[in-house]
Amino acid sequence: MLSRMNMPTFASIESILAEAPAIAALRRDLHAHPETCFEEHRTSDLIAARLAEWGIPVHRGLGKTGVVGIVKNGSSGRAVGLRADIDALPITERNTFAHASTHPGRMHACGHDGHTAMLLAAAKYLAAHRDFDGTVYLIFQPAEEGGGGAREMIRDGLFERFPMEAVFGAHNWPGLAVGQFALREGPVFASTNEFKLTIRGRGAHAAMPHNGIDPVPVACQIVQAWQSVITRNKRPIDPGVISVTMIHAGEATNVVADTCELRGTVRAFTNEVLDLIESRMRRIADATCEAFEASAEFSFKRNYPPTVNHPRETRFVRETLGAFAGEANVVDFEPTMGAEDFSYFLLEKPGCYFLIGNGDGAHRDGGHGGGPCMLHNPSYDFNDALIPLGGSMWVKIAEAWLRKPR
């Protein structure tokens, strides 16, 4: 277990630094007992118990397994929201250290256990000191990894029941040094979307293909043509990705298949680019299939919208983190085509989603897997050095927001 001696002192609030080993133990317990999308029952029980122990009123059930804690002080009606995601991934962990997952096929491979720990560290401090006038809402959100837990909490009345002026979230980022933060205004994470195309031809003997309509060559033409949407239809300065990740056809080597199915993902930063991509993909699929006398069934599912930071709130976070960690440690974030369901919160409320450095992986205990300490990798582990830093960060953001003029 980490001792206070090897916790970083950089920028951390003294009492949060003192509590860091206990919060790290809690984080490792969460890591050992990961729970996935909307199944975070033990996790939410633990969060709720700790908040109640610290005298924080708790509300449960939003988004099925979500938890909201309320820390209030003074008479002001002002309020701010801080969010941590709590779910794990359906990945089998390769690490063998003492706190490795005890559930095969489930793992905290994205650091949501650490996000939870950082917000809990802040919660304990805020409850004990209350050096602010207003309300801090502590949002522990389930099902970020594909379930749209943020959307479900909103549908269950998150912002009506807990009215807040702004909401903030953070994600650990491997490769960014501990003590550094990254953010930017505007789009930071892309939308995530899924497509499925079924090409219907006519089966035949593979030695007599003229008797059938082979859907596989049609699929090959479409896969190639779809990439022209990225290179020739949208503006080069507008990011967009079409990735065909699955092609399924046939059951035997001597049979021309009846059908071929293509599946994959589309990413974009704006709805205008997404509309263009979806429209062109559909037209290319229909026209190509018609040219080969096949038929097309195309579906396009829009999942998470792009994560777009609000300018004023992003400038606020930059200034607050600059004062907290030093301006040189607050750097610009290069947008990623990954996705994040904090996007749903930012559609409803002003706010900012930013990054906190997780280091290069050297923090991992002996017994870690042979892979890199990267997100969604079975050898990943959250860096517990971030707990006092991240807890202090949340306190500074909450206090600064409630001090600033509306």
C-alpha positions, -999 to 999 in steps of 0.1 A, spaced: 0 0 0 12 35 -7 25 55 22 21 92 27 59 94 20 55 85 -16 25 106 -24 33 137 -44 32 170 -25 30 190 -57 1 215 -53 -20 191 -31 -40 203 -1 -23 191 31 -53 173 46 -62 156 13 -25 145 10 -28 131 45 -59 111 36 -45 99 2 -33 65 14 -68 56 27 -84 68 -5 -59 48 -25 -68 17 -6 -104 24 -15 -94 29 -52 -76 -5 -52 -107 -22 -37 -128 -8 -65 -102 -20 -90 -103 -55 -76 -141 -55 -79 -150 -40 -113 -186 -36 -124 -197 -28 -159 -225 -8 -176 -255 -3 -152 -243 -32 -130 -223 -9 -106 -242 -20 -75 -213 -27 -51 -195 3 -64 -224 27 -58 -230 11 -24 -194 18 -14 -196 54 -27 -229 61 -9 -216 46 23 -185 68 23 -205 100 15 -230 93 43 -201 85 67 -188 120 60 -221 137 66 -230 142 29 -267 137 19 -269 110 -8 -294 105 -36 -294 72 -56 -311 57 -85 -305 83 -112 -293 64 -143 -301 31 -124 -269 30 -104 -258 66 -103 -251 84 -70 -253 122 -63 -239 137 -31 -247 172 -19 -223 194 0 -240 228 9 -228 257 29 -241 292 35 -272 308 20 -262 313 -17 -284 297 -43 -253 291 -65 -243 255 -74 -217 236 -94 -215 200 -105 -184 177 -104 -186 144 -123 -167 111 -120 -176 80 -140 -177 47 -120 -180 18 -145 -154 -7 -157 -148 -24 -191 -155 -59 -204 -118 -67 -206 -98 -96 -190 -70 -80 -169 -34 -92 -175 -20 -77 -143 -13 -100 -114 -6 -76 -86 -26 -78 -54 -54 -54 -64 -60 -70 -99 -95 -77 -109 -112 -107 -92 -138 -109 -119 -125 -125 -152 -137 -105 -182 -141 -72 -162 -115 -46 -155 -110 -10 -147 -89 -4 -178 -98 32 -182 -92 46 -147 -128 52 -136 -118 37 -103 -93 65 -100 -118 91 -111 -141 80 -84 -113 81 -58 -103 116 -67 -139 129 -64 -143 111 -31 -111 127 -18 -125 161 -27 -159 151 -12 -144 144 22 -125 176 23 -154 197 11 -177 182 38 -151 188 65 -142 224 56 -170 240 36 -150 270 27 -175 282 1 -210 297 -1 -233 276 -22 -237 240 -32 -214 214 -47 -231 184 -64 -209 153 -66 -220 133 -96 -209 96 -97 -221 85 -131 -226 49 -143 -222 34 -177 -199 57 -195 -184 29 -215 -212 25 -241 -243 27 -220 -249 65 -221 -251 68 -183 -249 106 -185 -279 106 -208 -299 83 -185 -291 105 -154 -304 135 -173 -335 116 -183 -341 108 -146 -341 145 -138 -305 152 -128 -305 188 -137 -341 195 -125 -335 179 -91 -300 193 -87 -299 227 -105 -264 237 -112 -249 266 -131 -221 245 -147 -207 210 -147 -171 198 -149 -154 165 -156 -119 151 -160 -102 120 -174 -68 106 -166 -44 106 -196 -15 82 -200 15 99 -216 8 132 -200 30 138 -170 17 137 -134 11 173 -124 1 184 -159 -34 191 -172 -46 195 -208 -77 212 -222 -91 233 -250 -123 252 -260 -146 236 -285 -147 200 -297 -124 177 -278 -139 142 -283 -157 130 -314 -192 116 -318 -194 79 -319 -217 61 -344 -223 26 -357 -233 14 -391 -244 -19 -405 -248 -28 -442 -263 -60 -454 -256 -67 -491 -281 -93 -505 -270 -112 -536 -278 -147 -548 -259 -177 -537 -243 -202 -562 -216 -228 -566 -182 -210 -564 -171 -228 -595 -201 -213 -614 -203 -178 -601 -221 -165 -631 -252 -183 -618 -253 -161 -587 -248 -125 -576 -217 -124 -554 -220 -99 -525 -183 -100 -516 -170 -81 -546 -198 -56 -540 -186 -52 -504 -151 -46 -516 -162 -19 -539 -182 -2 -512 -155 -3 -486 -131 15 -510 -157 40 -522 -167 50 -487 -132 63 -481 -137 88 -509 -163 104 -486 -135 113 -462 -110 123 -489 -133 139 -516 -167 149 -501 -160 166 -468 -136 195 -464 -101 184 -456 -100 207 -425 -131 189 -410 -121 158 -392 -140 125 -399 -133 88 -398 -151 58 -414 -137 25 -402 -151 -8 -415 -142 -31 -387 -162 -63 -395 -169 -81 -427 -189 -114 -425 -199 -136 -455 -201 -172 -464 -199 -206 -446 -179 -227 -471 -150 -222 -495 -169 -236 -525 -201 -215 -521 -209 -180 -532 -226 -164 -503 -262 -150 -504 -253 -121 -482 -223 -101 -469 -225 -79 -438 -203 -48 -431 -201 -31 -397 -180 -4 -383 -178 31 -368 -180 67 -379 -164 96 -359 -169 133 -364 -167 165 -344 -198 182 -359 -233 171 -368 -229 188 -402 -200 165 -411 -218 135 -396 -249 142 -417 -228 144 -448 -210 111 -441 -242 92 -433 -259 105 -464 -230 97 -487 -224 63 -472 -261 54 -478 -261 66 -514 -229 48 -523 -242 16 -508 -275 18 -526 -260 28 -560 -232 2 -559 -255 -26 -550 -279 -16 -578 -250 -15 -603 -242 -51 -594 -279 -62 -592 -277 -68 -555 -297 -50 -528 -287 -30 -498 -300 -27 -462 -282 2 -445 -286 13 -409 -268 41 -391 -270 44 -353 -259 77 -336 -245 70 -302 -226 97 -282 -226 132 -296 -193 151 -298 -179 166 -266 -177 203 -270 -163 225 -243 -179 259 -236 -155 288 -240 -162 307 -208 -160 276 -186 -129 263 -203 -112 297 -197 -122 294 -161 -107 259 -157 -75 270 -174 -71 300 -150 -80 279 -120 -56 251 -129 -29 276 -138 -31 292 -103 -32 257 -88 -5 239 -107 14 266 -126 5 279 -160 33 259 -176 16 227 -164 -17 235 -182 -12 226 -218 -34 225 -250 -52 192 -257 -51 178 -292 -87 166 -299 -91 129 -302 -115 108 -323 -124 88 -292 -158 95 -276 -171 105 -241 -206 106 -228 -199 137 -207 -210 152 -240 -246 148 -230 -240 170 -199 -224 197 -221 -255 197 -243 -276 206 -213 -252 227 -192 -222 249 -197 -190 232 -186 -156 218 -195 -141 183 -198 -103 182 -194 -74 158 -188 -51 151 -158 -18 134 -166 -15 97 -155 23 95 -163 42 70 -184 33 38 -165 63 36 -143 40 38 -113 27 3 -118 34 -23 -91 54 -55 -99 30 -80 -114 17 -57 -141 10 -71 -175 35 -68 -203 15 -43 -223 16 -5 -221 -2 15 -194 -26 29 -220 -64 33 -217 -84 2 -226 -53 -20 -224 -54 -51 -202 -21 -40 -185 -33 -5 -175 -35 7 -139 -45 41 -126 -17 61 -110 -26 66 -73 -3 97 -72 -32 115 -89 -55 110 -59 -43 139 -37 -36 160 -68 -70 153 -84 -89 157 -51 -72 191 -45 -80 200 -81 -117 194 -76 -117 214 -44 -100 244 -61 -124 243 -90 -155 241 -68 -144 269 -45 -133 291 -73 -165 287 -92 -187 296 -62 -165 326 -55 -166 340 -90 -194 364 -101 -222 348 -120 
